[in-house]
Every structure is written in C-alpha cells, then in structure tokens.
Amino acid sequence: MTGDKSLFKPLKEKVGDYVTFGDGSHAQVLGKGIIEISGLPLLKDVLYIKGLKVNLLSITQIFDEDFLVQFSKKGCTIINVVGIQVLEGYRTTDNCYGVVPTPNISCRSARVDVLELWHQRLGHANFKQVAKVSKLEAVVGLPKFRKVEFLREKSEACEKMETLCKKFQSEKSVPIVKIRSDHGKEFENAKFESFCEKNEIKKEFSSPKTPQPNEVVERKNRVIQEMARVMPLNKQIPQKF
C-alpha cells in the first residue's frame, strides 16, 4: 500500500474497505492498481491510501503469489518459485525492513584502457588509426612537452614569448638556442629582437609565401583546435553559457 497516487500505472479508484495498522488506527482504501518502478518487480493489487507517509509491502500477499521471503539479522531476500532472488531488503534502526530499488546501471571497469587513453590524448583521433599505429609500433617516441598560451590580441605575443622562454630555461636548466616563427609582426619587432639579443637567442623565420616549412606548426594548431572542440562535447558540457 502507498499514499503516493502518482506511482500507479494505472489506478482503479474505488472507495470501500478499511485497513488496520499496528497501533489500532484505521485508514480507508481509495483505490487499487499496479506500480512499476525501475529496479523493482511489477507490483500488483497495491492499495492506495491517501495520507500514508510510507510505502508498505504485505508479507502475506507476497506469500500468496508463491514467493519465498527469508529474514536474517541484517536484511531479507524475496525469492521466486524457480529460486531466483527478485528483491533484497535491509534492516533499519527501528527494526523494520526496507527495500531499495536496484538501479539498472552497467558499471564500466575502473581501469583505464590504454587505447582509450591515447585516443583522448591525441585529440580524439580515429580509434582504428591509433590501434594501427600501436600494432605496427610505428611511433617510437613522442615530444616530451608542449606548451600552449592563449592570446586575446596578437600584441600579447612578445610578452608571452619572453615569459615562456624564461620559464623553460628555469624548469629545464638549459639555454634556448633559437626561436623559429613566421614573419608576423608579433614576432618581428624591435622589442622581441632586443630580448633575443640580450639572451643570445637566434631568430629564424620561414620563407614568405611558402607554407611548407610551417606545416608542422599548422598541424599542431589544427589538432589543438580539434581537441578544444571535442573535449567539451565528450564531457557533455553545454556549448552556450
């Protein structure tokens, strides 16, 4: 029996009988129906009693449906005629037995699959390609690190480059020998040239109108953009805030 009318599918309303509780109080039955809750067996002939604060299962009715109920110190189990457990309950602090629906959840392993891990590390690269590279042992080594800085405006590039150079020299304890870039004004200016001369860094520029020497950098930029687009989608983050 239950006092929650919304649980019934369907409910046949009928005012008539009364039920008596353990303290001697009475309540009128306002209907009878079927309740279907995920994680629980189909419950038939459930009584609707308005105002009832808890949901109650009748052990007598369970026996009448040819189920076996086994009670223990910590809980109880309900077993059908073929010996399969269909429901499990636990003993509460007030010496009652409560039933919790069993969620239909398929839990994945806590171990991280190596292929899945590299699929994410490589910007959600194609699984078949990642597996092929792994099978052929085509990749011997990968770059040890890569640093990305985001700019609001191109005018910030010189300041960011100076900060990165100092940071790399401090972390790796090795001097920076040269910096390679295109002929963008954010890299080709008096302030950046002064910084390179002061730190004895050689500057190299790619040839104008020849994108081939800059192909690796452009590929890296494309991969970073694809990773930035895919990661929020993979985590189901809203695209608009």
N, C-alpha and C positions, 0 to 999 in steps of 0.2 A: 504494500500500500504506500501511497505517496500523497503529498499535498501540492505537488508541482504539476499543474494542468498542462503545461507546455511540453512535458515529456511524452505524452500519449500520442500514438500514431496507429490507429485512431482511438478516440474515446467515445464510448456509448454512455451518454449521461442518463442516469436513472436514480431518482431519489427513492430510498426504501430502507434497507437494513441498517442496523447499527453494529458497531464493533466495540468491544470492551477491552480496556487496557489493564495493565497490571496493577495500577493504583485504584481500579474500580471505576474510573471515569468512562464516559461513553462518547462516541462520535458517529455522526450519520454518514453513510456511504452515498456519494453523489454521482457515482458512475463507475464503469469498469472498462478496461481497454488493454491495449498492447503497448509495451515500451521497448524500443530498440535503441540501445546505447552502444557506441563503438567500444569494443573490448569486453562486452558482457554478452551472455547468451540472450536469445529472444525471450522476453518476459511476458507471459500471457496471463489473462484474468487478474490484472493488477487493479486494486481498488483505489478510487480517487476520493480522498477525504480532505476537504478544504480546511486549511489552517494547520495541518500536520507539519511539524517542523523538520522531521527526519524521514528518510525512506526506509521502510521495513520489509524484510523478507520473511515469509511464513515457512518454517521448517516442515510443518505438516503438509502444506501444498507441494513442497519440494519432494517429499517422500511419495506423495500421491502421483507424481509424474515419473516414478520409478528411478529417482536419483538417490545416490548414497551420500550421506553427509558424515564426515569424520572430524571430530573435535579433538584438539590437543591443548596443551598448556599455552602455546604461543599463537595458535590460529586454528583455522578449519579449512577443509577442502570439500568440494562437491564433485562427485564422480558419476558419470552416466552409466548406462547398462552395459556398455562394452569395455568399461574400465578406464576411460579417458577422463582426465581431470578437466572440467569445464570452468571452474571458478575457484578462487582462493581467497580466504579472508584472514584477518589478523585480529588478535585480542586487544581490546582497548583498555585504558586505565580504569574505566568504570565497569569492567567485567562484561562488556558486550563484544560482539564480533562484527567487525566492519569489513566491507568488501570494496576494493578499489578496482576500477576497470583496467584491464591490461591493454596498454597502447599498442597499436599495430605499427610498430616502428622497426625498420630494418637498420640496425646499427652497423656502421662500417668499422673496419679494423682501425685501431689507434695507430698502427704502424703506417708510416708514410711510404707509399710506393715510389721507388726511385724514378720510374718513367714519368709518373705524375709530377714529381718534384721538379725534374728538369723541363717538363712541359711548361710549368709555371715560370721557372727561372728564365727560360728563353722566350718570354713574351707570349706564352700560349702557342708555341709552334706546333705544327701538324704532328699528331701522335705517330703516324707512320714514318715520317721523316726522322723523328727523334729515335724511334726504335731501330730504323735502318742504320743510322749513324752509330748507335750503340753496338749493334750486331757486327758491323764491319770494323769496329774500333777505329773509325776514321778520324776521331778527334783525340789527339794525344794530350794536348794541354789547352787551357783557356787563360785569357788575361787575368792577372791576379786581382786587379781592381779597376774600377772606372768611376769617375766622379761626375755628377751632373748638377749643374747650378741653373736655376730658372731666373730669367731676367724679365723685368717689367718693360724696360726700354733698352735699346742697344747701347745707349750711353753708359750703362752699368757694367758693360763687358770688361773694360780695362780694370776697374776696381776689383771685380770678381776674379779676374785672372791673377792679379797681384796677390790676393788673399789665398787662392788655391796654390800658387807656386810656393808661398811661404809655408803653407800647411803641409804640402807634400815633402818639402825639404826637411821640415821638423819631424814628421812622422817616420819617413824612410831613411833619414840621415844620409841622404845622397844629394848631390847638386843636380839642378836641372840644366841640361846641356843646350837644348834647343826647343823652340816652340814653332810648330807648323800651323799655318792658317791660310785663309784666302785673303784677298785684297780689300776686305771690308774695312770701312773707316773706323769701326770699333776696335780693330787690331792695328791698323796702320795710322798711327798718330804720334805726335811728339811726346805725350805723356807716357805711352806704353814703350816707346823706343828708349826713353830715359830710364825706365825701370829695368829693361833688358840690359842696357849698357852698364848700369850700376851693379847688377847681379851677374854680369858676364854670361848672359844667355844669348845664344844665337837665334836670330829670327829667320824663318824660311816661309816663302809664300808660294802658293800654287800658281801655275801659269794661267794668265787670263783667258777666259772663254774655252777652257779645257777642263771639263768636269771629271775626267777620268782620274786624275791624281786625288781628287776629293771624294772618290766613290765610297771608300770605307767609312768616312765620317758621315756621309749622307745616309748610308745604310744603317749606321748606328742610330742616327736621328730618327729614321723611319721605324726602327724596332722599338725605340723608347716611346714614340707616339702611339704605336700599336699596343704596347704594354699598358700605357696610361688609359687607353680606351677600354681594353679588355678587363683589367682588374676590377674596376667598379661594377661592370656587368657580371663578372664571375661571383662577386660578393653580394649581388642584388642590391646595390646601393642606388637610390633614386638619382636619375640624371638631372633633375631640377631640384633646387633647394629653396 
